[in-house]
Amino acid sequence: MAIANQKGGVGKTTTAINLATALAANGETVLLIDLDPQGNASTGLGVLRADRQVGTYQAIFGNRPLVDMARATAIPNLWLVPAEIDLGGAEVELAGEPRREYRLRDALAALGGESPFHFVLIDCPPSLGLLTLNALVAADSVLVPLQCEFYALEGVSSLMRTIEAVRRRFNPSLTLQGVVLTMFDRRNKFSDMVASDARTHFGDWVYDTVIPRNIRISEAPSHGQPVLLYDFRSPGAQAYVRLAAEMLRRERRTTQPAPMASA
């Protein structure tokens, strides 16, 4: 599952970290791939930059098997492939590579049918470049975090067009996992407006669970922890617990392609 939005600051990495943690807490074995050169997902799980000698860069360029670079985290059932410093130059290097759109897909395919992971989550960069394209070509589905702020839907429209193009050209099985509303603030009228517009636009593809704007969510990464470890009782942590439960319920249903072209 690719977690993508080309707009920065929408809660994408926060959602990747905490959703992965909540799924792992439900007994699912989860691999989180940090595909963002900023490496915030790695930082948020307590992996210092000095400790990221191997990771997604080497997976993409085929130097080592992906499973060899998955490291256990402090959360049982959750593994991480960190973003090492070399990933910052991957966009330029990929431009001249054969099968440049399929590098991550090939790395994941090497796990084979006996993969130990129930879920693989890919934290994408805040752009629609070659790294995000690799994630979309490799993924079965896309989860879109949508912040409840003005102009939010404009950026998502571009992403939906990209997803539809990827589905036509590279990955016909790609579906929309859903849209999750983040940074919801009941004191701000725009939050209600964006939530209402999103539900009108995307219908049932919008999750019932809404992630609130919460100080504990903002504090947790500075401690190298998901908010579920930092303050499990906080509204933000409980929202991600509910989001994971809702996702698992949806996973049990028959998945149908979303009408992306009309988004």
N, C-alpha and C positions, 0 to 999 in steps of 0.2 A: 504494500500500500504506500503510494507516494503521498506525502503531505506537502501540498504546494500552494503557493500564492506568490506572484511576482512582486507584490507590494511588500515592503519591509514593515516591521513593527506591528504585525497583525496577530501575533501569538502563535505563529507557526511552530517554532522550535519549542516553545513552552508546551504546546499541545503534543508535539512528538514525544517529548520526554515524559510528560505526565500520563498521557494515554498509554504509552508503552509500560510504564510502571503499574498503572491500574490494571492493565490486561495481565501482566505478570502476577499481580496479587490475586487475580482470579484463577491462577493455576495454569495459565497459558505460557508456553515457552516463546519468548519474544527476542528477535534480533532487531536492534535499531542501527541503521546505517546513517552516519553523519556525512552527507554529501555537500554540505555548505562549507566553502573554504574558510569562513569565519570560525568554524568549529565550536559554535555555541552549545550544541547538543552534547559535545564531549565535555566541555567545561561544566555544563549543568549536571553532568553525572560524575563530576569529581575527577576527571582525567586531566592532569596538567599538560600544558603544551610540550614540556620537556619529555613527557612520557608517551608521546605519539610518534614513535619511530616508524610504525607501520600502520596502514589503514586503508581508506578508500582509494587513495591515489594508486597504490600498488595493486589494489583489486581491479581498478579500471584498466590499468596498463599491463595486467597479466603477469606481474612478477611473482605473485604468490597466491595460492588458493584463498578464497574469501573466508572459508571456515577457519583457516589458520590465524586470521587477523581478528576474529571475534573474541573479545575478552569479557570475562565475567565482571559484573558490576556489583555494587553493594546490595542490589535488589535481587533476591532469589528469582530465578527463571528469566532474568533479563541480561542479555549480552549486547555489547556495543562494538561496532567497527568505527573507530574514531577518524576524524579528519586530520591528517598530518599536514605539515606546513607546505609540502609540495603540491597539495591540491589547489593552491592559489594559481598555479600556472597551467592547470589541466585544460581550461577552455582553449587556450592558444595551442597547446600540444595536440588536442583532439582534432583540431581543424584539418590537419593533414593526414589523419590516421584512416586506414581502411575500416569499414564497419564502425565508424565513429559513433553512430547512434545506438549501437548494440553492445557496447563494451560492458556496461553494468549487467545487462541481461545475460550475457555470456558468463559472467562471473557468478551470477546467481544460479544459472543452469547447472554449473559445475557441482552445486550441492547435491543434485540428483534427486531421485524420488524418495530417498531416505533422509531428507532434511530433518534435523532435530527441532526445527522451529515451526510453531503453529502460525505465528505472524512475523512478517518482515516489514518493518516500517522504515521509510526512507525520508529523512529530513532534507528537503530541497533548498537550494539557494533562493534568495529573493529576486529572481530574474527568470527569464525564459530562454536562457542560453543552452549550450550543449550539455551541461551537467543535468539541468532539469529535464531536458529531452531524453537523456539516458534513463532517468528515473521513470519517466512516463512510458518509455518503450519497454522497460523491465517490469513494470507494475501490472497487477491485475485491476487495480482500482485507484482512484484519487480521492483523498479527503481534503476539502478546501476550508481552511479557517477564514472566517469573514468577520472583521472587527466591526463593531456596531458604532461606526462613525461616518460622518459625511463623506461622500465620494466613494464609499467602500464598494458599491456594486459596479462602478465603472471599471475598476481594475479586474474584477472577477470576469467580466464579459470577455476581456482579452484572453484570459486564461482558458475560458471555455472554448473559444475558437481554436486555441492551440491544442487543447485536448482532442477536439473533433478532428483536427488535421492529423494528429498523431494516430488516431484510431483509423483514419482512412489510409494512411501511407505506411505505418510501421506496426501497429499493434491493434488489430481489429477487435480483440477481446477486452480492451480497456473500458472500464465502466466508471461511473461516478459513484464513489462510496457514499458521499454526502457532503453537506455544507454544515459546519459547526460555527455558531455565532459566539464570538469571543469579545472580551472587554465590555460586557454589557453593564451599563450604569443606569439604574432606575431613576436617578436624579436628572439625567440628561434626556431631553425629549427626542434627540436624534437617535438614541439607542432604540427606543420603541419604533421610530419611523423606519430605521434600517431593518429591524427584525420583521416588521410587518411587510416591507417591500420584498425582503428576501423570501418570505414564506409565500407571498403572492407570485413571485417570479419562479421559484424552484419547487414550490409545493412540498410534497412529502420527502423530498431529498434533503430538506433542512431538518437537522436533528431537533428533537424536543428539548434535549438538554442544552442549556445556555451557560457559557462560562462567564462568570461575573468579573468585573474589574475588582481586584483584590490585592491588598498590599503584600500578603504572604506569598502570593504567586511571584511578585516582583522581587521579593527578598531572597527566595529560595536559591536561585542560581548563584548568588554571591557566596553561598555556603557549599556549593558543589552538590546540591541535593534537589531531587524533585520535591514539589510542595507536599506530596503525600508523605514524605519522610520528615520534611521540615516542620510541618504543622498539619497533621492529618485531620484535625477537627475544623480547620478553617473552611470557609465557604468555597474557596477555590479548589481545595483538595477534594472536597465532597462532590463538587461539580464534575471533576474528572473521573471519580468513582462511578457516578451515574452515567457519564458518557461512555465509559468502557462497557458497562452493563447494557446500555442501549445498543451499542455496536454489536455485542455478542448476540443480542436478540435479532438484530437485522441480519447478521451472518447466517442465521438458521433459516432465513427465508430464501426463496428462489430469487436470485439476482437478475434483474432485467436492465438492459442498457438505458441510460438516461438520454433524454432528447436534447443532446448538447448543442446541436445546430441551431435550436431555437432560443438558446440562452443568450 
